């Protein structure tokens, strides 16, 4: 279950599940950052109750490059449910 969006903490860390998907190459990450700067972040970054990114590592990095405050949505569910994100 995903709850209402919240403000980003000072520093986000990665949940081990997020590492199942590789980071984009630098040129693709820059393209994503440019798109987020122009159009905003379309999909929020999903975090767990310890402020670790479950889904959205590349979006988080692109927001940082673009200078855009990321939109975060807390996830409240089991680890099995988190694997399905």
C-alpha positions as CSV (number, residue, x, y, z in Angstrom):
1,X,0.0,0.0,0.0
2,X,1.3,3.5,-0.9
3,X,0.4,6.4,1.3
4,X,0.4,10.2,0.7
5,X,3.5,11.9,-0.6
6,X,5.9,13.4,1.9
7,X,8.9,15.7,1.9
8,X,12.3,14.2,1.1
9,X,14.6,13.5,4.0
10,X,18.1,15.1,4.1
11,X,19.6,12.0,2.4
12,X,18.0,9.0,0.8
13,X,19.6,5.7,0.8
14,X,18.8,2.6,-1.3
15,X,16.9,-0.4,-0.2
16,X,18.6,-3.6,-1.4
17,X,15.6,-4.3,-3.6
18,X,16.2,-1.2,-5.6
19,X,19.5,-2.6,-6.7
20,X,17.8,-5.3,-8.7
21,X,17.6,-2.7,-11.5
22,X,20.8,-1.1,-12.8
23,X,21.5,2.6,-12.9
24,X,21.1,4.2,-16.3
25,X,24.2,5.1,-18.3
26,X,25.3,8.8,-17.8
27,X,23.8,10.0,-21.1
28,X,20.4,8.4,-20.5
29,X,20.4,9.7,-16.9
30,X,21.1,13.2,-18.3
31,X,18.2,12.8,-20.7
32,X,15.9,11.8,-17.8
33,X,17.1,14.8,-15.8
34,X,16.4,17.1,-18.7
35,X,12.9,15.6,-19.1
36,X,12.2,16.0,-15.4
37,X,13.4,19.6,-15.4
38,X,11.1,20.4,-18.4
39,X,8.1,18.3,-17.5
40,X,8.4,17.5,-13.8
41,X,8.6,14.1,-12.1
42,X,5.8,12.0,-13.4
43,X,6.2,8.9,-11.2
44,X,7.0,9.5,-7.5
45,X,9.9,7.8,-5.8
46,X,8.7,5.0,-3.5
47,X,10.4,4.8,-0.1
48,X,10.1,2.5,2.9
49,X,9.7,3.5,6.6
50,X,13.4,3.9,6.9
51,X,13.6,6.5,4.0
52,X,15.3,4.0,1.7
53,X,14.4,4.0,-2.0
54,X,12.4,0.9,-3.0
55,X,11.6,2.2,-6.5
56,X,13.1,5.2,-8.3
57,X,16.9,5.2,-7.9
58,X,17.3,6.6,-11.4
59,X,14.5,9.1,-10.9
60,X,16.1,10.2,-7.7
61,X,19.5,10.7,-9.3
62,X,17.9,12.5,-12.2
63,X,16.1,14.9,-9.9
64,X,19.4,15.7,-8.2
65,X,21.0,16.4,-11.5
66,X,18.0,18.5,-12.6
67,X,17.8,20.4,-9.3
68,X,14.2,19.3,-8.8
69,X,12.8,18.4,-5.4
70,X,11.7,14.7,-5.7
71,X,8.2,13.6,-4.9
72,X,8.3,10.7,-2.4
73,X,5.5,8.3,-1.6
74,X,5.9,6.1,1.5
75,X,5.3,2.4,1.0
76,X,3.6,0.5,3.9
77,X,3.6,-3.2,3.1
78,X,5.5,-6.4,3.4
79,X,8.8,-7.2,1.8
80,X,7.0,-9.6,-0.5
81,X,4.7,-6.8,-1.6
82,X,7.7,-4.5,-2.1
83,X,9.3,-7.0,-4.5
84,X,6.3,-6.5,-6.8
85,X,6.8,-2.7,-7.2
